[in-house]
Amino acid sequence: MREEIDMSSSLVSTGRMRPQGTSADLEARRRRAVKLLGEGWLVKDVAEAVGASRQSVSKWKQLAGSRGESAKTLAAKPQHVPECRLSKPQQAKLKRQLRAGPRRAGFQTDLWTLPRVAELVEREFGVSYHPSHLGRLLHDLGFSCQKPKRRSKEQDPAAVKAWREEEWPAIKKGRTRAS
């Protein structure tokens, strides 16, 4: 009774909550699964054939009920991707302001943080973002998370180099191992 089914490679799950594929591809997979169940296939065999979990196939079976593969509950559900609340010109202006630096934007130090960016966006554009949600916007603008080097402003690079080359080897050599 089992037959091999050639399912598109675009439906392969990547371990994320939503498998890859368009909404239409995923709907076709659900409908195919319900059709196979209607033909008498076992849930585990259908799950293997369509590349889904047994739990998903059981859920699709329950959603379809007596209507089978024509059930409206199996219809495509487009993935929700919220639109950016800043227009393209506003995004370009934000990018310029971020590149100009925090001091130019009125902050005390030369370090951008997400709360500071959120404050800047609200002050300049009147749009409120939670700081933890700005990462995607900043990534889309070409920015990435950076951590400043932990180094004193007063540090003398020549003195550090001399210490590493002369004093550190002596300290390191002088160490004794505990037996």
Summary of the structure (lengths in Angstrom):
residues: 179
radius of gyration: 28.9
end to end distance: 71.0
largest distance: 83.1
contacts: 376
relative contact order: 0.07
helix: 56%
strand: 0%
